[in-house]
Amino acid sequence: MAQLQARYDEFAEWYEQWICGMAPVIAAQDGLLPAATGDRVLDIGCGQGRMSRHLAGLGAQVTGVDISVAMLGRARAAGPENITYIHADVTGDLTWWDGRPFDGCTCEMALMDIDDLAGALAAVTAVLRPGGWFVASIVHPCLPGSERGASSWPPGQGYECEGWWISPDHHSPEGVRIRVGATHRKLSTYLNALRDAGLDPEHFAEPPAPVPTYLLWRYRRR
């Protein structure tokens, strides 16, 4: 994970500008969020704090956690001061957590950047209270490519080719994968991992698009 941290630290300023163009994801994710007023919510892979600030605006008590020092610096600078930001790798041990269960977790467009999916989902289950919710968004595993960039899987290979890849030769110069890469996983891999982590599906969403571009869900801790 040290390499991932270095990559996002290098591109933190660029990413903050680029992520602003993802309004369809925010709108769809907002529709999946339970009433968060008063809830303790953990924002995993919070990056520059966009979702953390949105949750705080809904009245949640928010803690954001990320592995990138540079991204967290931008999050803290943006405020507000009542959001707690923690530098940690959620797939490691839980020493960063104070042991008080969260009512909900979010993970906005970050699971593709986490090598250890099982470790991340195990952390979600560990910190959530029973029945707590987990709302997340990812690049759709079935994305064949669109005007925004390449397919979910490495160009020239195929849907079955899982793993991390970076492709400066097959992606828009304005895109993410030319800079930090991404991890492709099949849809079944995500669904099985969520089930194995002790999370039960409640609702799925796909923002309107000519081809499947984003996938969002709300799960509950069993």
C-alpha positions in Angstrom: 0.0 0.0 0.0 3.0 2.4 0.3 3.2 2.7 -3.5 -0.5 3.6 -3.6 0.0 6.3 -1.0 2.9 7.8 -3.0 0.9 7.8 -6.2 -2.1 9.7 -4.7 0.2 12.1 -2.8 1.8 13.1 -6.1 -1.5 13.8 -7.8 -3.6 15.1 -4.9 -4.1 18.6 -6.4 -5.0 17.3 -9.8 -7.4 14.7 -8.4 -9.3 17.3 -6.4 -10.1 19.2 -9.6 -10.9 16.0 -11.6 -13.3 14.5 -9.1 -15.6 17.6 -9.4 -16.8 16.2 -12.7 -18.5 13.2 -11.1 -21.8 14.7 -10.2 -23.9 11.7 -11.3 -22.1 9.5 -8.7 -22.8 12.0 -5.9 -26.4 12.3 -6.8 -26.9 8.5 -7.0 -25.0 7.9 -3.8 -27.0 10.6 -2.0 -30.2 8.7 -2.9 -28.8 5.6 -1.1 -27.8 7.3 2.1 -30.2 6.7 5.1 -31.1 9.8 7.1 -27.7 10.5 8.6 -28.5 13.2 11.1 -26.8 12.3 14.4 -25.2 9.1 13.0 -21.6 8.4 13.5 -20.3 7.7 10.0 -16.9 6.5 8.8 -15.8 7.7 5.3 -13.3 5.1 4.1 -10.8 6.3 1.4 -12.1 9.8 2.1 -9.4 11.5 -0.1 -9.8 15.2 -0.2 -13.0 14.9 1.9 -15.8 15.5 -0.6 -18.1 12.8 0.8 -17.1 13.6 4.4 -18.2 17.2 4.0 -21.4 16.1 2.3 -22.2 13.8 5.3 -21.3 16.5 7.8 -23.8 18.8 5.9 -26.5 16.1 6.5 -25.9 16.3 10.2 -23.6 13.2 10.6 -20.7 13.0 13.0 -18.0 12.1 10.5 -14.6 10.5 10.6 -12.6 10.2 7.4 -9.8 7.8 7.0 -7.3 7.7 4.1 -3.8 6.4 3.4 -2.7 9.5 1.5 -1.1 12.3 3.6 -1.5 14.8 0.8 -5.2 14.1 0.2 -5.9 14.4 3.9 -4.1 17.7 4.0 -6.5 19.0 1.4 -9.4 17.6 3.3 -8.4 19.3 6.5 -7.7 22.6 4.8 -11.3 22.6 3.3 -12.9 22.1 6.7 -15.2 22.1 8.6 -13.3 21.5 11.8 -15.9 19.1 13.2 -14.8 16.4 10.8 -12.1 14.1 12.2 -9.5 12.9 9.6 -7.2 10.0 10.3 -4.2 8.8 8.4 -4.3 5.0 8.3 -4.5 1.9 6.1 -7.9 0.4 6.8 -6.8 -3.0 5.5 -4.3 -3.3 8.3 -4.9 -3.4 12.1 -7.6 -1.3 13.7 -5.4 0.7 16.1 -6.6 3.9 14.4 -10.2 3.1 15.6 -11.4 4.1 19.1 -13.6 1.1 19.4 -16.9 3.0 19.3 -19.2 1.4 16.7 -20.3 3.5 13.7 -23.8 3.7 12.5 -22.7 3.8 8.8 -19.8 3.7 6.4 -19.3 5.2 3.0 -16.6 4.6 0.4 -16.9 6.9 -2.6 -15.0 5.7 -5.7 -12.1 4.2 -3.7 -12.4 0.4 -3.6 -10.8 0.2 -7.0 -7.7 1.8 -5.4 -7.5 -0.6 -2.5 -5.5 -3.8 -3.2 -6.9 -5.8 -0.3 -10.6 -5.8 -0.8 -11.3 -8.5 1.8 -9.2 -6.4 4.3 -11.2 -3.3 3.6 -14.6 -5.0 3.9 -13.5 -6.7 7.1 -12.8 -3.3 8.5 -16.2 -2.1 7.5 -17.8 -5.0 9.3 -15.6 -4.6 12.4 -16.4 -0.9 12.9 -20.2 -1.0 12.1 -22.8 -1.7 14.7 -25.1 -4.7 13.9 -27.5 -3.4 11.2 -25.3 -0.5 10.4 -25.2 0.6 6.7 -22.5 0.6 4.1 -23.0 2.8 1.0 -20.3 2.7 -1.6 -19.7 3.5 -5.3 -17.2 2.0 -7.8 -16.3 2.1 -11.4 -18.7 -0.4 -12.9 -16.9 -3.8 -13.3 -18.7 -4.2 -16.6 -17.6 -0.9 -18.1 -16.4 -1.6 -21.6 -15.0 1.9 -22.1 -16.7 5.3 -22.8 -15.9 8.9 -23.6 -14.5 9.3 -20.1 -11.8 6.7 -20.6 -10.9 3.0 -20.9 -12.7 -0.1 -19.8 -12.7 -1.3 -16.2 -10.2 -4.1 -17.3 -6.9 -3.6 -19.0 -7.4 -2.6 -22.6 -6.7 -5.5 -25.0 -7.3 -8.1 -22.4 -10.8 -8.6 -21.1 -13.3 -8.8 -18.2 -11.7 -11.9 -16.8 -8.4 -10.2 -16.2 -8.5 -9.1 -12.6 -5.9 -7.1 -10.8 -4.2 -3.7 -10.7 -3.2 -2.1 -14.0 -2.0 1.3 -15.3 -2.2 2.2 -19.0 -0.8 5.5 -20.2 -1.1 4.2 -23.8 -4.9 3.5 -23.7 -6.4 6.2 -21.6 -7.4 9.9 -21.9 -4.6 12.2 -20.7 -7.3 13.7 -18.5 -8.1 10.4 -16.7 -7.1 8.7 -13.5 -5.6 5.4 -14.8 -2.9 7.1 -16.7 -1.7 8.5 -13.3 -2.6 6.1 -10.5 -4.0 3.1 -12.3 -6.9 1.0 -10.9 -7.8 -2.5 -9.8 -10.3 -4.4 -11.9 -12.5 -7.0 -10.3 -15.4 -8.9 -11.7 -18.9 -8.1 -10.4 -19.0 -11.6 -8.8 -15.8 -10.9 -7.0 -17.3 -7.8 -5.3 -20.6 -9.5 -4.5 -18.9 -12.6 -3.0 -16.5 -10.5 -1.0 -19.3 -8.4 0.5 -21.2 -11.5 1.4 -18.2 -13.1 3.0 -17.5 -10.0 5.0 -20.9 -10.4 6.7 -22.8 -7.7 4.7 -26.2 -8.2 3.3 -27.5 -6.3 0.1 -30.3 -3.8 0.4 -30.3 -1.7 -2.7 -28.2 -1.1 -5.9 -28.1 1.8 -8.3 -26.5 2.6 -11.7 -26.6 6.2 -12.8 -28.0 6.6 -16.3 -25.4 6.2 -19.0 -25.1 4.7 -22.5 -22.9 1.9 -21.1 -22.6 0.7 -17.5 -20.2 3.3 -15.9 -20.8 3.4 -12.2 -22.2 0.9 -9.7 -23.5 1.9 -6.2 -24.9 -0.1 -3.3 -26.3 0.0 0.2 -25.5 -3.0 2.3 -26.2 -3.8 6.0 -24.0 -5.4 8.6 -25.5 -8.9 9.3 
